[in-house]
Amino acid sequence: MDGYTVHLAMAALVGASLVAVSAYYMHRKTLTQLLEFAKTVERERERERDYNTDGDSPQHLKKRRSHGRRKGNGYYRRCSASLPDVTVISGGGGGVDGVEKRNGPLHVDGIPPGLPRLHTLPEGKAAGHVKRAGNLIRPTSPKSPVPSASAFESVEGSDEEDNMTDTSKLDTTYLNTNGNAVSGPECKGLFENLSKQVNANGEQIPMPASSMIRSHSVSGDLHGVQPDPIAADILRKEPEQETFARLKISPTEVPSPDEVESYIVLQECLEMRKRYVFKEAIAPWEKEVISDPSTPKPNPEPFFYAPEGKSDHYFEMKDGVIHVFANKDSKEELFPVADATTFFTDLHHILRVIAAGNIRTLCHHRLNLLEQKFNLHLMLNADREFLAQKSAPHRDFYNVRKVDTHVHHSACMNQKHLLRFIKSKLRKEPDEVVIFRDGTYLTLKEVFESLDLTGYDLNVDLLDVHADKSTFHRFDKFNLKYNPCGQSRLREIFLKQDNLIQGRFLAELTKQVFSDLSASKYQMAEYRISIYGRKQSEWDQLASWIVNNELYSENVVWLIQLPRLYNVYKEMGIVTSFQNILDNIFIPLFEVTVDPDSHPQLHVFLKQVVGLDLVDDESKPERRPTKHMPTPAQWTNVFNPAFSYYAYYCYANLYTLNKLRESKGMTTIKFRPHSGEIGLALSPLSNNSLFLDYHRNPFPMFFLRGLNVSLSTDDPLQIHLTKEPLVEEYSIAASVWKLSSCDLCEIARNSVYQSGFSHALKSHWIGKEYYKRGPEGNDIRKTNVPHIRVEFRETIWREEMQQVYLGKAIIPEEVDK
């Protein structure tokens, strides 16, 4: 290497060293100036505190505070409780309290967002003794609104607790749009902005001071970011924030003359509905006041029967409807009900209203508007609903009560469960005589031998009870899926209660399903079980099966389903007219109501029965009934009556029965047909296998519009694959229709409302005042449904009622009895 190169390298080394030393001293001088400036700011703040504690007038205080303001780049310097931010120096000239900067003004472009502030020590503290900053809160984001533990949190055993400042003495700071904290005049302005809401028209609505969003400022916060105020409330587990964006349409809509005419017609329909809906004279919440919020104690003896005397009531069947009198000599009917002619006349009026073009247009417009209102509500308040759910301790979708509001008992188990049960019985009870077929009694083993099957051969595919593509629009093939391995004899043995073994296998299978429900704790079911109307003894047989096998669960109630099979029974010669079916169904119910001793087991069983259903293929085309239909005794042809014909005679007899039972202090039975209107129980997965593609199901549209809808399973044996079919139904609906946790919990809450469980259980499951409208009837600690959602639903419903009644609607504070 030549000498020139060596000299050049040495010169470069010396030059670099001089530059490094110069940079070091310049950096040290800059830090020294910043430290002095910070100390000056601290002294200024101490003076302001002293002034604030004096009894000076507001004008003097204002003047004294103004000394602490230093303009820089067009904005006032912050006066937060945190240590100073060097961005205040970027445009600041002159000295502070007469102290000039020794090296002239220092120009700093500002610290980029995201870098930590420069921290200094209070006066009198040694510079060499620095303690670790503790209890810092990590900045939050919309995707992670709750601050979580981080490496900056305090360490147990450290001495930083001695330096922690009481948060009550700190200034409250809020985040500006650029991530900087503001206080002083800016903070005041931000408080004023936060204390107002903006409605859909851009109008500001004042918020109550009690519902202001609060936050705590912490000394030494990371990156100058304060905790999310709502997240802070969640950590403190305070009640949910009830401030949210409310929709307000102004000016108020003025209906046109054509719309007014339509609304008057709709009012008539609503008033007509009131005449037909059964309401108890005394509401359940008035009969039984719930004072103890604890879990209701289970009934220790659900099948205990205490003899009751016979009342003097007398009843007789007239034209398909039972009429009740005070005694045999009385001629005054106690509980009159609308006759068939009136019912069918009103039905035709409703059908004409539905077909009217102007009413269809108006209703279509209002329903679409409801959907858009809900979508707008979600855009504005979905995050707040989610945060409100987070604030509810313990509750989430999995541990809120949900009721399977439509499920058939004979298909209440899944296919794997049925398969295991059949194999178990083949292994443990092969010699049990189970059926009488072709003049011979057969054991269980002989039945399977006649089918050329063994327990080892059985699998889910061979069982063949699951619905597939072949059942779509083929209700007949779907019904055949109730036959395991395609054999009706296996259905009679395992899925019937009126067989040679008196339904013992089905009872044991039912108890296993009850056990699964009890283990899940938060899932309930309303099992539908059939009464066919072929003979009056069916009621006693069913009640005997329930009572003798002690089929009872706190998670289960029963509904009676009536298959609309008159034409089948007529062709078989079982009945001669439709009147026979009505006699077989309703006469035993009136007998046990008047004299419980006549059917003691039925009397006990009816305490667990909450509803009556009509079942069959509703997609079949039917003739519209006329105003003057034949009476049931006159209906002797082989054609099946229309659904509305079944519906009227079931409704009329059930209405009279409920009035009689209510007068005697007994439980009532609601009329809940497949097209019922106290609430819609939809089964999208079942419909997908039978009639309607999943993506075309109207459930999401109904839900958006605010209808009282719930999800149900219908037939887990044919439809579902998991041990928890109801959760499977919710899960698929949430995935396909993108339902949020709030949506799922609202649907679950609807299911409890629709169900026939007792007032005591509903009070425990969804709140003591569940029967009240709006947020007053909601308890987020039990339902996990935010008040924001409930208030929105209530407000929209009230607005629509006022719209229909032209501003003169009378809305009760409680739901329908």
TADAPE-V374308 format. One line per field, one symbol per residue. ss: DSSP state (a for helix, b for strand, c for the rest). phi: phi as a letter, one per 40 degrees, with the letter a starting at -180 (. if undefined). Layout:
ss: ???
phi: ???
//
This chain:
ss: ccaaaaaaaaaaaaaaaaaaaaaaaaaaaaaaaaaaaaaaaaaaaaaaaaaaaccccaaaaaaaaaccccbbccbbcccccccccaaaaccccccbccbcccccccccccccccccccccccccccccccccccccccccbccbcccccccccccccccaaaacccaaaccccbbcccccbbcaaaaaaaaaaacbbbcccccbbbccaaaccccccccccaaaccccaaaaaaaaccccccccccccccccccccaaaaaaaaaaaaaaaaaaaacccccccaaaaccccccccccccccccccccccccccbbbbbccbbbbbcccccccbccccccaaaaaaaaaaaaaaaacaaaaaaaaaaaaaaaaaaaaaaaaaaaaaaaaaaacccccaaaccbbbbbbbaaacccaaaaaaaaaaaaaaccccbbbbbccbbbbaaaaaaacccccccccaaaacccccaaacccaaaaaacccaaacaaaaaaacccccccccaaaaaaaaaaaaaaaaaccbbbbbbbbcccccccaaaaaaaaaaacccccccbbbbbbbbccaaaaaaacccccaaaaaaaaaaaaaaaaacaaaaaaaaaaaaabbbbbbbccccccccccccccccaaaccccccccaaaaaaaaaaaaaaaaaaaaaccccccbbccccccccbbbcaaaaaaacccaaaccaaaaaaacccbbbccbcaaaacccccaaaaaaaaaaaaacccaaaaaaaaaaaaaaccccaaaaaaaacccccbcaaaaccaaaacccaaaaaaaaaaaaaaaaaacccccccccbccc
phi: .ccccccccccccccccccccccccccccccccccccccccccccccccccccccccccccccccccccbcafgacccbcccccbcccccbcbgcbfgccccbgcbcbchccdhccccbbcccgccccbbcccbfcbccbbdcbcbdbcaccccbcgcccccccccccccccbbccccgccbagdccccccccccbbbcccgccbcbcccbccbabcbcgccfgbccdccccccccfcdccccacccbbbcccbccdcccccccccccccccdccbccbccbcdcccbccbccccdccccbcbcbbdbcccccbbacbfgbcbbbcacccbcccbcbdccccccccccccccccccccccccccccccccccccccdcccbccccccccccccgcadcbbcbbccaacccbcbcccccccccccccccbccccbabbfgbcbcccccccccfbbccccaccccfbccbccccgbcccccccccdfgbccccccbbbbbbccfgccccccccccdccccccgbbbabccbcbcgcaccdcccccccccccfcaaccbbbbcbbccbdccccccgcbbaccccccccbccccccccbdccaccccccccbcbabbbbicccccbcccccbcccdcccbccccccdccdcccccccccccccccccbgccbbccbccbcbcibbbbccccccbbbcdccccdccdcccgccbabacgaddcbbbbcbccccccccccccbfcccccccccccdccdccccccccccccbhcbccccgcccbbccbcgbcddccccdccccccccccccfgbcbbccbccc
//
